[in-house]
Amino acid sequence: MQRRKTTPGAREGLARDCPCRQKLCPVRGNCAVCVRNHRRHRRHLPECLQPVLRGLVAELAGKLELGVTDRRPDPKFWRSRKGVALLRKLHRDAGRKPWAP
């Protein structure tokens, strides 16, 4: 099994090649914690797994006469009050230092 490359100075186990666009997420690059959080909350799939299913879901939705929209959080969301509160909670849950904007 090949080990993933890490950023110099980063904690061991963080994936330098994480494809997630959520740059402010406190667990970005920590695949095990990320997937565990997404499984626990059951709101959506981790962003790195979405491209695998996005085309299939869009095709299936079309057959059912449904629409598909992209509702991933953008940088504006993360700067909003709700986004800042979520980041603080995620950092606390991940055992990291409190996040401040």
N, CA, C and O atoms as CSV, one atom per row, in Angstrom:
chain,resi,resn,atom,element,x,y,z
A,1,MET,N,N,0.841,-1.176,0.000
A,1,MET,CA,C,0.000,0.000,0.000
A,1,MET,C,C,0.889,1.242,0.000
A,1,MET,O,O,1.815,1.346,0.804
A,2,GLN,N,N,0.608,2.174,-0.896
A,2,GLN,CA,C,1.423,3.363,-1.030
A,2,GLN,C,C,0.914,4.465,-0.101
A,2,GLN,O,O,-0.290,4.708,-0.022
A,3,ARG,N,N,1.841,5.136,0.606
A,3,ARG,CA,C,1.458,6.222,1.510
A,3,ARG,C,C,1.239,7.499,0.711
A,3,ARG,O,O,1.917,7.740,-0.288
A,4,ARG,N,N,0.278,8.321,1.159
A,4,ARG,CA,C,0.006,9.597,0.512
A,4,ARG,C,C,1.061,10.608,0.909
A,4,ARG,O,O,1.586,10.565,2.021
A,5,LYS,N,N,1.370,11.511,0.009
A,5,LYS,CA,C,2.328,12.574,0.292
A,5,LYS,C,C,1.699,13.591,1.244
A,5,LYS,O,O,0.501,13.862,1.170
A,6,THR,N,N,2.502,14.141,2.121
A,6,THR,CA,C,2.009,15.164,3.038
A,6,THR,C,C,2.748,16.468,2.802
A,6,THR,O,O,3.870,16.488,2.297
A,7,THR,N,N,2.099,17.544,3.176
A,7,THR,CA,C,2.699,18.864,3.063
A,7,THR,C,C,3.797,18.982,4.105
A,7,THR,O,O,3.598,18.567,5.247
A,8,PRO,N,N,4.967,19.545,3.742
A,8,PRO,CA,C,6.022,19.724,4.740
A,8,PRO,C,C,5.503,20.511,5.936
A,8,PRO,O,O,4.880,21.560,5.768
A,9,GLY,N,N,5.754,20.016,7.127
A,9,GLY,CA,C,5.296,20.689,8.341
A,9,GLY,C,C,3.871,20.340,8.736
A,9,GLY,O,O,3.418,20.742,9.808
A,10,ALA,N,N,3.149,19.601,7.895
A,10,ALA,CA,C,1.769,19.236,8.207
A,10,ALA,C,C,1.752,18.013,9.114
A,10,ALA,O,O,2.730,17.271,9.205
A,11,ARG,N,N,0.629,17.823,9.776
A,11,ARG,CA,C,0.497,16.637,10.613
A,11,ARG,C,C,0.540,15.400,9.731
A,11,ARG,O,O,0.057,15.419,8.599
A,12,GLU,N,N,1.115,14.334,10.249
A,12,GLU,CA,C,1.203,13.073,9.514
A,12,GLU,C,C,-0.202,12.588,9.178
A,12,GLU,O,O,-1.103,12.663,10.013
A,13,GLY,N,N,-0.388,12.097,7.972
A,13,GLY,CA,C,-1.668,11.535,7.572
A,13,GLY,C,C,-2.536,12.498,6.787
A,13,GLY,O,O,-3.584,12.089,6.285
A,14,LEU,N,N,-2.147,13.765,6.657
A,14,LEU,CA,C,-2.944,14.693,5.868
A,14,LEU,C,C,-2.582,14.547,4.397
A,14,LEU,O,O,-1.404,14.517,4.039
A,15,ALA,N,N,-3.588,14.456,3.557
A,15,ALA,CA,C,-3.366,14.291,2.124
A,15,ALA,C,C,-3.101,15.640,1.471
A,15,ALA,O,O,-3.954,16.526,1.512
A,16,ARG,N,N,-1.949,15.801,0.881
A,16,ARG,CA,C,-1.610,17.047,0.208
A,16,ARG,C,C,-2.435,17.222,-1.066
A,16,ARG,O,O,-2.673,18.347,-1.505
A,17,ASP,N,N,-2.862,16.124,-1.650
A,17,ASP,CA,C,-3.604,16.174,-2.908
A,17,ASP,C,C,-5.120,16.107,-2.721
A,17,ASP,O,O,-5.829,15.649,-3.617
A,18,CYS,N,N,-5.622,16.553,-1.579
A,18,CYS,CA,C,-7.064,16.531,-1.303
A,18,CYS,C,C,-7.795,17.389,-2.335
A,18,CYS,O,O,-7.472,18.568,-2.481
A,19,PRO,N,N,-8.781,16.825,-3.062
A,19,PRO,CA,C,-9.473,17.575,-4.105
A,19,PRO,C,C,-10.617,18.454,-3.595
A,19,PRO,O,O,-11.271,19.126,-4.392
A,20,CYS,N,N,-10.866,18.462,-2.305
A,20,CYS,CA,C,-11.991,19.216,-1.752
A,20,CYS,C,C,-11.798,20.719,-1.969
A,20,CYS,O,O,-10.710,21.247,-1.740
A,21,ARG,N,N,-12.860,21.406,-2.411
A,21,ARG,CA,C,-12.799,22.848,-2.637
A,21,ARG,C,C,-13.028,23.638,-1.356
A,21,ARG,O,O,-12.845,24.855,-1.352
A,22,GLN,N,N,-13.422,22.987,-0.279
A,22,GLN,CA,C,-13.721,23.670,0.978
A,22,GLN,C,C,-12.416,23.936,1.725
A,22,GLN,O,O,-12.075,23.227,2.672
A,23,LYS,N,N,-11.699,24.958,1.292
A,23,LYS,CA,C,-10.358,25.257,1.803
A,23,LYS,C,C,-10.329,25.561,3.298
A,23,LYS,O,O,-9.307,25.322,3.940
A,24,LEU,N,N,-11.406,26.076,3.871
A,24,LEU,CA,C,-11.418,26.440,5.289
A,24,LEU,C,C,-11.829,25.293,6.209
A,24,LEU,O,O,-11.760,25.427,7.431
A,25,CYS,N,N,-12.250,24.182,5.643
A,25,CYS,CA,C,-12.698,23.060,6.469
A,25,CYS,C,C,-11.541,22.555,7.336
A,25,CYS,O,O,-10.451,22.297,6.826
A,26,PRO,N,N,-11.775,22.416,8.644
A,26,PRO,CA,C,-10.695,21.992,9.542
A,26,PRO,C,C,-10.239,20.557,9.346
A,26,PRO,O,O,-9.155,20.200,9.808
A,27,VAL,N,N,-11.019,19.727,8.685
A,27,VAL,CA,C,-10.605,18.341,8.477
A,27,VAL,C,C,-10.169,18.094,7.030
A,27,VAL,O,O,-9.921,16.950,6.648
A,28,ARG,N,N,-10.077,19.144,6.232
A,28,ARG,CA,C,-9.661,19.004,4.832
A,28,ARG,C,C,-8.297,18.321,4.776
A,28,ARG,O,O,-7.346,18.746,5.434
A,29,GLY,N,N,-8.219,17.267,3.988
A,29,GLY,CA,C,-6.974,16.527,3.842
A,29,GLY,C,C,-6.849,15.348,4.789
A,29,GLY,O,O,-5.994,14.485,4.586
A,30,ASN,N,N,-7.672,15.293,5.805
A,30,ASN,CA,C,-7.656,14.172,6.750
A,30,ASN,C,C,-8.814,13.251,6.353
A,30,ASN,O,O,-9.910,13.330,6.908
A,31,CYS,N,N,-8.545,12.388,5.394
A,31,CYS,CA,C,-9.595,11.581,4.759
A,31,CYS,C,C,-10.408,10.751,5.748
A,31,CYS,O,O,-11.634,10.698,5.646
A,32,ALA,N,N,-9.747,10.111,6.694
A,32,ALA,CA,C,-10.465,9.247,7.635
A,32,ALA,C,C,-11.454,10.055,8.467
A,32,ALA,O,O,-12.601,9.639,8.630
A,33,VAL,N,N,-11.037,11.186,8.988
A,33,VAL,CA,C,-11.923,12.024,9.805
A,33,VAL,C,C,-13.039,12.611,8.945
A,33,VAL,O,O,-14.191,12.671,9.376
A,34,CYS,N,N,-12.702,13.042,7.738
A,34,CYS,CA,C,-13.688,13.621,6.829
A,34,CYS,C,C,-14.809,12.617,6.518
A,34,CYS,O,O,-15.990,12.928,6.673
A,35,VAL,N,N,-14.434,11.437,6.086
A,35,VAL,CA,C,-15.437,10.421,5.738
A,35,VAL,C,C,-16.252,10.035,6.975
A,35,VAL,O,O,-17.467,9.858,6.882
A,36,ARG,N,N,-15.591,9.901,8.134
A,36,ARG,CA,C,-16.313,9.577,9.367
A,36,ARG,C,C,-17.346,10.667,9.688
A,36,ARG,O,O,-18.477,10.351,10.059
A,37,ASN,N,N,-16.969,11.945,9.549
A,37,ASN,CA,C,-17.910,13.036,9.815
A,37,ASN,C,C,-19.085,12.997,8.856
A,37,ASN,O,O,-20.232,13.170,9.269
A,38,HIS,N,N,-18.810,12.770,7.583
A,38,HIS,CA,C,-19.888,12.734,6.595
A,38,HIS,C,C,-20.808,11.537,6.832
A,38,HIS,O,O,-22.018,11.649,6.640
A,39,ARG,N,N,-20.274,10.426,7.235
A,39,ARG,CA,C,-21.118,9.258,7.535
A,39,ARG,C,C,-21.975,9.515,8.769
A,39,ARG,O,O,-23.144,9.131,8.807
A,40,ARG,N,N,-21.395,10.165,9.777
A,40,ARG,CA,C,-22.125,10.425,11.017
A,40,ARG,C,C,-23.271,11.419,10.778
A,40,ARG,O,O,-24.382,11.210,11.265
A,41,HIS,N,N,-23.005,12.498,10.031
A,41,HIS,CA,C,-24.025,13.533,9.835
A,41,HIS,C,C,-25.036,13.180,8.751
A,41,HIS,O,O,-26.161,13.680,8.778
A,42,ARG,N,N,-24.663,12.337,7.807
A,42,ARG,CA,C,-25.555,11.825,6.755
A,42,ARG,C,C,-26.247,12.911,5.933
A,42,ARG,O,O,-27.358,12.702,5.448
A,43,ARG,N,N,-25.598,14.075,5.772
A,43,ARG,CA,C,-26.202,15.145,4.971
A,43,ARG,C,C,-25.813,15.024,3.497
A,43,ARG,O,O,-26.638,15.249,2.612
A,44,HIS,N,N,-24.572,14.674,3.242
A,44,HIS,CA,C,-24.098,14.560,1.868
A,44,HIS,C,C,-22.785,13.781,1.844
A,44,HIS,O,O,-22.183,13.513,2.883
A,45,LEU,N,N,-22.359,13.426,0.638
A,45,LEU,CA,C,-21.090,12.709,0.464
A,45,LEU,C,C,-19.931,13.688,0.548
A,45,LEU,O,O,-20.096,14.869,0.242
A,46,PRO,N,N,-18.756,13.213,0.959
A,46,PRO,CA,C,-17.580,14.087,0.902
A,46,PRO,C,C,-17.374,14.563,-0.536
A,46,PRO,O,O,-17.666,13.842,-1.489
A,47,GLU,N,N,-16.873,15.772,-0.672
A,47,GLU,CA,C,-16.721,16.366,-1.999
A,47,GLU,C,C,-15.836,15.540,-2.919
A,47,GLU,O,O,-16.051,15.536,-4.131
A,48,CYS,N,N,-14.851,14.844,-2.378
A,48,CYS,CA,C,-13.950,14.044,-3.216
A,48,CYS,C,C,-14.674,12.856,-3.864
A,48,CYS,O,O,-14.228,12.359,-4.898
A,49,LEU,N,N,-15.770,12.400,-3.278
A,49,LEU,CA,C,-16.514,11.263,-3.833
A,49,LEU,C,C,-17.654,11.696,-4.750
A,49,LEU,O,O,-18.200,10.871,-5.483
A,50,GLN,N,N,-18.020,12.971,-4.720
A,50,GLN,CA,C,-19.162,13.437,-5.501
A,50,GLN,C,C,-18.982,13.302,-7.012
A,50,GLN,O,O,-19.934,12.923,-7.694
A,51,PRO,N,N,-17.791,13.599,-7.568
A,51,PRO,CA,C,-17.657,13.466,-9.026
A,51,PRO,C,C,-17.919,12.046,-9.530
A,51,PRO,O,O,-18.349,11.855,-10.667
A,52,VAL,N,N,-17.660,11.065,-8.689
A,52,VAL,CA,C,-17.885,9.670,-9.077
A,52,VAL,C,C,-19.366,9.430,-9.371
A,52,VAL,O,O,-19.707,8.679,-10.285
A,53,LEU,N,N,-20.233,10.061,-8.604
A,53,LEU,CA,C,-21.667,9.824,-8.736
A,53,LEU,C,C,-22.441,10.939,-9.443
A,53,LEU,O,O,-23.574,10.725,-9.874
A,54,ARG,N,N,-21.844,12.116,-9.563
A,54,ARG,CA,C,-22.578,13.281,-10.087
A,54,ARG,C,C,-23.207,13.006,-11.452
A,54,ARG,O,O,-24.386,13.302,-11.649
A,55,GLY,N,N,-22.463,12.458,-12.380
A,55,GLY,CA,C,-22.996,12.182,-13.712
A,55,GLY,C,C,-24.102,11.143,-13.690
A,55,GLY,O,O,-25.104,11.275,-14.392
A,56,LEU,N,N,-23.916,10.112,-12.884
A,56,LEU,CA,C,-24.937,9.062,-12.787
A,56,LEU,C,C,-26.229,9.593,-12.172
A,56,LEU,O,O,-27.323,9.260,-12.627
A,57,VAL,N,N,-26.098,10.410,-11.150
A,57,VAL,CA,C,-27.280,10.971,-10.487
A,57,VAL,C,C,-28.014,11.916,-11.430
A,57,VAL,O,O,-29.243,11.897,-11.499
A,58,ALA,N,N,-27.261,12.747,-12.158
A,58,ALA,CA,C,-27.889,13.674,-13.105
A,58,ALA,C,C,-28.646,12.911,-14.189
A,58,ALA,O,O,-29.745,13.302,-14.580
A,59,GLU,N,N,-28.049,11.822,-14.671
A,59,GLU,CA,C,-28.710,11.006,-15.695
A,59,GLU,C,C,-29.981,10.371,-15.133
A,59,GLU,O,O,-31.022,10.384,-15.789
A,60,LEU,N,N,-29.899,9.820,-13.930
A,60,LEU,CA,C,-31.071,9.209,-13.301
A,60,LEU,C,C,-32.152,10.255,-13.033
A,60,LEU,O,O,-33.333,9.996,-13.267
A,61,ALA,N,N,-31.760,11.435,-12.546
A,61,ALA,CA,C,-32.734,12.500,-12.279
A,61,ALA,C,C,-33.446,12.897,-13.574
A,61,ALA,O,O,-34.651,13.146,-13.571
A,62,GLY,N,N,-32.699,12.955,-14.675
A,62,GLY,CA,C,-33.316,13.293,-15.955
A,62,GLY,C,C,-34.366,12.278,-16.359
A,62,GLY,O,O,-35.410,12.639,-16.902
A,63,LYS,N,N,-34.093,11.009,-16.096
A,63,LYS,CA,C,-35.063,9.959,-16.431
A,63,LYS,C,C,-36.325,10.059,-15.565
A,63,LYS,O,O,-37.401,9.615,-15.966
A,64,LEU,N,N,-36.179,10.645,-14.378
A,64,LEU,CA,C,-37.317,10.813,-13.468
A,64,LEU,C,C,-37.949,12.202,-13.592
A,64,LEU,O,O,-38.833,12.565,-12.816
A,65,GLU,N,N,-37.482,12.970,-14.578
A,65,GLU,CA,C,-37.957,14.333,-14.817
A,65,GLU,C,C,-37.741,15.226,-13.594
A,65,GLU,O,O,-38.607,16.025,-13.236
A,66,LEU,N,N,-36.578,15.080,-12.961
A,66,LEU,CA,C,-36.184,15.903,-11.824
A,66,LEU,C,C,-34.968,16.734,-12.208
A,66,LEU,O,O,-34.285,16.422,-13.184
A,67,GLY,N,N,-34.699,17.769,-11.462
A,67,GLY,CA,C,-33.533,18.601,-11.713
A,67,GLY,C,C,-32.450,18.345,-10.675
A,67,GLY,O,O,-32.718,17.812,-9.598
A,68,VAL,N,N,-31.231,18.728,-11.010
A,68,VAL,CA,C,-30.098,18.592,-10.102
A,68,VAL,C,C,-29.417,19.951,-10.017
A,68,VAL,O,O,-29.085,20.546,-11.041
A,69,THR,N,N,-29.206,20.447,-8.787
A,69,THR,CA,C,-28.515,21.723,-8.605
A,69,THR,C,C,-27.271,21.522,-7.753
A,69,THR,O,O,-27.208,20.611,-6.927
A,70,ASP,N,N,-26.292,22.375,-7.961
A,70,ASP,CA,C,-25.045,22.341,-7.196
A,70,ASP,C,C,-25.215,23.280,-6.007
A,70,ASP,O,O,-25.269,24.497,-6.183
A,71,ARG,N,N,-25.298,22.729,-4.803
A,71,ARG,CA,C,-25.514,23.545,-3.609
A,71,ARG,C,C,-24.335,23.485,-2.651
A,71,ARG,O,O,-24.500,23.680,-1.447
A,72,ARG,N,N,-23.139,23.215,-3.183
A,72,ARG,CA,C,-21.964,23.171,-2.317
A,72,ARG,C,C,-21.684,24.563,-1.756
A,72,ARG,O,O,-21.900,25.562,-2.441
A,73,PRO,N,N,-21.203,24.632,-0.503
A,73,PRO,CA,C,-20.894,25.941,0.078
A,73,PRO,C,C,-19.768,26.635,-0.695
A,73,PRO,O,O,-18.787,26.006,-1.094
A,74,ASP,N,N,-19.933,27.935,-0.893
A,74,ASP,CA,C,-18.894,28.725,-1.555
A,74,ASP,C,C,-18.198,29.592,-0.496
A,74,ASP,O,O,-18.637,29.623,0.653
A,75,PRO,N,N,-17.129,30.288,-0.863
A,75,PRO,CA,C,-16.415,31.117,0.119
A,75,PRO,C,C,-17.320,32.128,0.828
A,75,PRO,O,O,-17.089,32.452,1.993
A,76,LYS,N,N,-18.344,32.626,0.136
A,76,LYS,CA,C,-19.273,33.583,0.756
A,76,LYS,C,C,-19.983,32.932,1.954
A,76,LYS,O,O,-20.173,33.570,2.989
A,77,PHE,N,N,-20.372,31.655,1.803
A,77,PHE,CA,C,-21.022,30.951,2.907
A,77,PHE,C,C,-20.093,30.858,4.114
A,77,PHE,O,O,-20.511,31.116,5.242
A,78,TRP,N,N,-18.829,30.489,3.877
A,78,TRP,CA,C,-17.903,30.296,4.991
A,78,TRP,C,C,-17.629,31.598,5.735
A,78,TRP,O,O,-17.267,31.565,6.911
A,79,ARG,N,N,-17.795,32.751,5.071
A,79,ARG,CA,C,-17.611,34.035,5.740
A,79,ARG,C,C,-18.868,34.504,6.457
A,79,ARG,O,O,-18.806,35.438,7.257
A,80,SER,N,N,-20.013,33.871,6.185
A,80,SER,CA,C,-21.274,34.262,6.820
A,80,SER,C,C,-21.301,33.794,8.276
A,80,SER,O,O,-20.467,32.993,8.697
A,81,ARG,N,N,-22.260,34.301,9.029
A,81,ARG,CA,C,-22.394,33.936,10.444
A,81,ARG,C,C,-22.579,32.426,10.603
A,81,ARG,O,O,-21.964,31.813,11.476
A,82,LYS,N,N,-23.414,31.834,9.771
A,82,LYS,CA,C,-23.672,30.395,9.851
A,82,LYS,C,C,-22.398,29.599,9.522
A,82,LYS,O,O,-22.101,28.598,10.174
A,83,GLY,N,N,-21.656,30.050,8.514
A,83,GLY,CA,C,-20.429,29.357,8.135
A,83,GLY,C,C,-19.365,29.439,9.217
A,83,GLY,O,O,-18.689,28.450,9.499
A,84,VAL,N,N,-19.209,30.627,9.834
A,84,VAL,CA,C,-18.228,30.807,10.908
A,84,VAL,C,C,-18.580,29.922,12.096
A,84,VAL,O,O,-17.701,29.297,12.690
A,85,ALA,N,N,-19.878,29.866,12.449
A,85,ALA,CA,C,-20.313,29.017,13.565
A,85,ALA,C,C,-20.025,27.547,13.263
A,85,ALA,O,O,-19.588,26.803,14.142
A,86,LEU,N,N,-20.270,27.131,12.026
A,86,LEU,CA,C,-20.005,25.741,11.638
A,86,LEU,C,C,-18.514,25.437,11.708
A,86,LEU,O,O,-18.119,24.377,12.194
A,87,LEU,N,N,-17.675,26.366,11.222
A,87,LEU,CA,C,-16.230,26.155,11.282
A,87,LEU,C,C,-15.759,26.021,12.724
A,87,LEU,O,O,-14.931,25.161,13.027
A,88,ARG,N,N,-16.273,26.856,13.609
A,88,ARG,CA,C,-15.874,26.772,15.012
A,88,ARG,C,C,-16.258,25.414,15.594
A,88,ARG,O,O,-15.475,24.804,16.322
A,89,LYS,N,N,-17.473,24.939,15.271
A,89,LYS,CA,C,-17.923,23.639,15.773
A,89,LYS,C,C,-17.058,22.517,15.202
A,89,LYS,O,O,-16.667,21.606,15.932
A,90,LEU,N,N,-16.756,22.576,13.903
A,90,LEU,CA,C,-15.930,21.539,13.279
A,90,LEU,C,C,-14.538,21.501,13.888
A,90,LEU,O,O,-13.993,20.424,14.130
A,91,HIS,N,N,-13.961,22.669,14.138
A,91,HIS,CA,C,-12.630,22.715,14.750
A,91,HIS,C,C,-12.671,22.122,16.155
A,91,HIS,O,O,-11.782,21.363,16.540
A,92,ARG,N,N,-13.701,22.471,16.914
A,92,ARG,CA,C,-13.838,21.949,18.274
A,92,ARG,C,C,-13.997,20.430,18.238
A,92,ARG,O,O,-13.350,19.724,19.011
A,93,ASP,N,N,-14.850,19.923,17.350
A,93,ASP,CA,C,-15.082,18.482,17.229
A,93,ASP,C,C,-13.825,17.737,16.772
A,93,ASP,O,O,-13.616,16.580,17.137
A,94,ALA,N,N,-12.992,18.404,15.972
A,94,ALA,CA,C,-11.767,17.774,15.464
A,94,ALA,C,C,-10.621,17.885,16.461
A,94,ALA,O,O,-9.530,17.372,16.212
A,95,GLY,N,N,-10.862,18.560,17.599
A,95,GLY,CA,C,-9.825,18.693,18.615
A,95,GLY,C,C,-8.742,19.674,18.240
A,95,GLY,O,O,-7.617,19.577,18.731
A,96,ARG,N,N,-9.066,20.622,17.373
A,96,ARG,CA,C,-8.087,21.623,16.956
A,96,ARG,C,C,-8.326,22.926,17.695
A,96,ARG,O,O,-9.356,23.106,18.343
A,97,LYS,N,N,-7.370,23.827,17.592
A,97,LYS,CA,C,-7.493,25.130,18.224
A,97,LYS,C,C,-8.736,25.842,17.711
A,97,LYS,O,O,-9.128,25.635,16.562
A,98,PRO,N,N,-9.365,26.678,18.535
A,98,PRO,CA,C,-10.556,27.426,18.058
A,98,PRO,C,C,-10.224,28.236,16.819
A,98,PRO,O,O,-9.147,28.823,16.711
A,99,TRP,N,N,-11.172,28.258,15.879
A,99,TRP,CA,C,-10.975,28.988,14.634
A,99,TRP,C,C,-11.501,30.391,14.794
A,99,TRP,O,O,-12.569,30.595,15.372
A,100,ALA,N,N,-10.766,31.361,14.290
A,100,ALA,CA,C,-11.212,32.754,14.314
A,100,ALA,C,C,-11.047,33.334,12.910
A,100,ALA,O,O,-10.018,33.126,12.267
A,101,PRO,N,N,-12.061,34.062,12.436
A,101,PRO,CA,C,-11.978,34.637,11.078
A,101,PRO,C,C,-10.926,35.719,10.988
A,101,PRO,O,O,-10.729,36.301,9.921
